[in-house]
Amino acid sequence: MRYTGPKWKRARRLGYSLLGTGEEFNGHTLKKGEKREYAPGQHGADKKKLSEYGRQLAEKQKLRDTYGVNERQFRKLFILATKSNEVTGTKFMTLLESRLDNLVYRFGFATTRRAARQLVSHKHILVNGKNINIPSYTCNVGDVITVKEASQSMVVIKAALEAQSVTVPYVEVEKEKFQGKFVRLPERSELPKDINESLIVEYYNRML
C-alpha cells in the first residue's frame, strides 16, 4: 500500500527528507534540512535503538516513500534488479529513477512525484509521441517525454516549470517545448546520497 498522508509527518518519523530538499519540515518543528535521531511525539526520544532488521526496514521505507512506490511494485523492481549483471542496489535505484512518473518530476513538469503520477494517469504525457498513462512505465535512455499539446496551457504545469531552477545531469529539458529527454542512466553519485541501498538488499535477501 502506498502512503498518502502528510509528507512532513512521514519525513519526520524517518528522519529523512522525502523530497530531497528538507521542505517537508517547514513549519513542523524542524527547520529546513534539520534532522533528529528520534521519531515525533512526546516519547520519541525514549525509543530504543533500532535492531539491524529495523534499520533495514527503515531504509527500505525511506526509498519507497521517496519515489512513492507501493510495496508490490517496489519488490518487483528489486527482483528485476537482482537479475541484472550490475550491482543490485545501484541497479535497483536506477530502475526507480527510470520510472515515467519520476522523470516527469525530474523534467519539472510537476513539483512532486505525486503530482507527476497524476499527470501521467490523467493522460497529459506522451512518450516518443505515444500516450502512456502508466506511472510505473520504465523509460529507456533516449526516450523523449512531452506534455500533450492540449495540456500545455495547464497552470500547474506552467507554474512547475517556472519554479524549476536545476535539473539532474542525466536529463535534458526544453521548457519552451514542454519536452524532456532521458539522455543517460544516472550514476550512483547522482542518486539520493542519504540512502544506504545495501541495507535494502539485505532486507530483501532475508525476505525473498
C-alpha positions as CSV (number, residue, x, y, z in Angstrom):
1,M,0.0,0.0,0.0
2,R,1.3,3.5,-0.9
3,Y,1.5,6.1,1.9
4,T,-0.8,9.1,1.1
5,G,-0.6,11.1,4.3
6,P,1.4,14.2,5.0
7,K,4.9,14.1,3.7
8,W,6.3,16.2,6.5
9,K,5.0,13.7,9.1
10,R,6.4,10.7,7.3
11,A,9.7,12.5,6.8
12,R,10.0,13.4,10.5
13,R,9.4,9.8,11.5
14,L,12.0,8.5,9.1
15,G,14.4,11.4,9.8
16,Y,14.8,11.9,6.1
17,S,13.6,14.5,3.6
18,L,11.5,12.6,1.1
19,L,11.7,15.4,-1.5
20,G,15.4,15.7,-1.0
21,T,15.0,19.3,0.0
22,G,14.0,19.3,3.6
23,E,10.9,21.3,2.7
24,E,8.6,18.9,4.5
25,F,9.9,20.1,7.8
26,N,8.9,23.8,7.3
27,G,6.5,24.9,10.0
28,H,6.6,21.5,11.6
29,T,9.1,21.6,14.5
30,L,12.2,21.0,12.3
31,K,13.9,23.7,10.4
32,K,14.6,23.1,6.7
33,G,17.0,20.2,6.3
34,E,17.4,19.6,10.0
35,K,17.3,16.0,11.3
36,R,16.6,14.4,14.6
37,E,17.6,10.9,15.6
38,Y,14.2,10.2,17.1
39,A,10.6,9.9,15.9
40,P,7.9,12.6,16.5
41,G,5.8,12.6,19.7
42,Q,6.5,13.2,23.3
43,H,8.1,9.8,23.8
44,G,10.0,9.8,20.5
45,A,13.4,10.4,22.2
46,D,12.9,7.5,24.6
47,K,12.5,4.8,21.9
48,K,15.2,2.1,21.8
49,K,17.9,2.0,19.2
50,L,16.7,0.1,16.1
51,S,17.8,-3.5,15.6
52,E,19.6,-4.5,12.4
53,Y,16.3,-5.6,10.9
54,G,14.7,-2.4,12.0
55,R,17.4,-0.4,10.2
56,Q,16.9,-2.4,7.1
57,L,13.2,-1.9,7.2
58,A,13.5,1.9,7.8
59,E,16.0,2.2,4.9
60,K,13.6,0.4,2.6
61,Q,10.8,2.7,3.7
62,K,12.8,5.8,3.1
63,L,13.5,4.8,-0.5
64,R,9.9,3.6,-1.1
65,D,8.4,6.8,0.2
66,T,10.9,9.0,-1.7
67,Y,9.6,7.5,-5.0
68,G,6.0,6.9,-3.8
69,V,6.0,3.3,-4.9
70,N,3.7,0.7,-3.4
71,E,5.3,-2.5,-1.9
72,R,4.3,-4.8,-4.8
73,Q,5.9,-2.5,-7.4
74,F,8.9,-1.9,-5.2
75,R,9.5,-5.7,-4.7
76,K,9.0,-6.3,-8.4
77,L,11.7,-3.8,-9.3
78,F,14.1,-5.3,-6.7
79,I,13.7,-8.8,-8.2
80,L,14.3,-7.3,-11.6
81,A,17.5,-5.7,-10.3
82,T,18.8,-9.0,-8.9
83,K,18.6,-10.5,-12.4
84,S,21.0,-7.8,-13.8
85,N,24.7,-8.2,-14.1
86,E,25.1,-4.8,-12.3
87,V,25.4,-4.2,-8.6
88,T,21.9,-5.0,-7.3
89,G,21.5,-1.9,-5.1
90,T,22.6,0.6,-7.7
91,K,20.6,-1.1,-10.5
92,F,17.5,-1.0,-8.2
93,M,17.8,2.7,-7.7
94,T,18.4,3.2,-11.4
95,L,15.2,1.4,-12.2
96,L,13.3,3.6,-9.7
97,E,14.8,6.7,-11.4
98,S,13.7,5.4,-14.8
99,R,10.0,5.4,-13.9
100,L,7.9,7.7,-16.1
101,D,6.4,9.5,-13.1
102,N,9.8,10.2,-11.7
103,L,11.2,11.5,-15.0
104,V,8.1,13.8,-15.4
105,Y,9.0,15.1,-11.9
106,R,12.7,15.4,-12.9
107,F,11.9,17.4,-16.0
108,G,10.0,19.9,-13.9
109,F,6.5,19.2,-15.3
110,A,5.3,18.7,-11.7
111,T,6.6,19.9,-8.4
112,T,6.3,16.5,-6.7
113,R,6.3,12.9,-7.8
114,R,2.7,12.5,-6.6
115,A,1.6,15.3,-8.9
116,A,3.7,13.8,-11.7
117,R,1.8,10.5,-11.2
118,Q,-1.5,12.3,-11.6
119,L,-0.3,14.0,-14.8
120,V,0.6,10.6,-16.3
121,S,-2.6,8.8,-15.0
122,H,-4.8,11.6,-16.5
123,K,-3.2,11.2,-19.9
124,H,-1.3,14.5,-20.1
125,I,2.0,12.9,-21.0
126,L,3.4,11.4,-24.2
127,V,6.5,9.1,-24.6
128,N,8.0,9.2,-28.0
129,G,4.7,10.7,-29.3
130,K,2.6,8.0,-27.8
131,N,0.2,8.4,-24.9
132,I,1.4,6.5,-21.8
133,N,-0.8,6.7,-18.7
134,I,1.1,4.2,-16.6
135,P,3.2,6.0,-13.9
136,S,5.4,2.9,-13.3
137,Y,6.3,2.6,-17.0
138,T,10.0,2.1,-17.3
139,C,11.6,4.6,-19.7
140,N,14.7,3.8,-21.8
141,V,17.7,6.1,-22.5
142,G,16.8,8.2,-25.5
143,D,13.1,8.4,-24.7
144,V,11.6,11.8,-25.3
145,I,8.8,12.8,-22.9
146,T,6.4,15.6,-23.8
147,V,3.4,17.3,-22.3
148,K,0.4,16.7,-24.6
149,E,-0.2,19.9,-26.6
150,A,-3.8,20.2,-25.3
151,S,-2.3,20.1,-21.7
152,Q,0.5,22.7,-22.1
153,S,-1.8,25.5,-21.1
154,M,-2.4,23.9,-17.6
155,V,-1.5,26.4,-14.9
156,V,0.0,23.7,-12.6
157,I,2.4,22.6,-15.3
158,K,3.5,26.1,-16.3
159,A,4.0,27.0,-12.6
160,A,6.1,23.9,-12.0
161,L,8.3,24.7,-15.0
162,E,8.8,28.3,-13.9
163,A,9.7,27.2,-10.3
164,Q,12.3,24.7,-11.5
165,S,15.8,26.1,-11.4
166,V,18.0,23.0,-11.5
167,T,17.7,19.7,-13.4
168,V,19.7,16.5,-12.8
169,P,22.5,15.9,-15.3
170,Y,21.1,12.8,-17.0
171,V,18.1,14.6,-18.5
172,E,17.7,17.4,-20.9
173,V,14.7,19.8,-20.8
174,E,13.3,22.2,-23.4
175,K,10.9,24.2,-21.3
176,E,9.5,26.2,-24.3
177,K,8.6,22.9,-26.0
178,F,7.3,21.2,-22.8
179,Q,9.7,18.4,-23.6
180,G,12.4,16.4,-21.9
181,K,14.8,13.7,-22.9
182,F,16.3,10.9,-20.8
183,V,19.8,11.2,-22.1
184,R,21.6,8.6,-20.0
185,L,21.4,6.4,-16.9
186,P,22.3,8.1,-13.7
187,E,25.5,7.3,-11.8
188,R,25.2,6.3,-8.2
189,S,26.7,9.6,-7.1
190,E,23.8,11.4,-8.7
191,L,21.2,9.4,-6.8
192,P,19.9,10.1,-3.2
193,K,23.1,10.1,-1.1
194,D,21.3,9.5,2.3
195,I,20.1,6.1,1.2
196,N,22.1,3.0,2.2
197,E,20.9,0.6,-0.5
198,S,23.0,-2.3,0.9
199,L,20.6,-2.4,3.9
200,I,17.7,-2.7,1.4
201,V,19.4,-5.5,-0.4
202,E,20.0,-7.3,3.0
203,Y,16.3,-6.8,3.9
204,Y,15.0,-8.4,0.7
205,N,17.6,-11.2,0.7
206,R,16.2,-12.3,4.1
207,M,12.6,-11.8,2.9
208,L,12.6,-13.4,-0.6
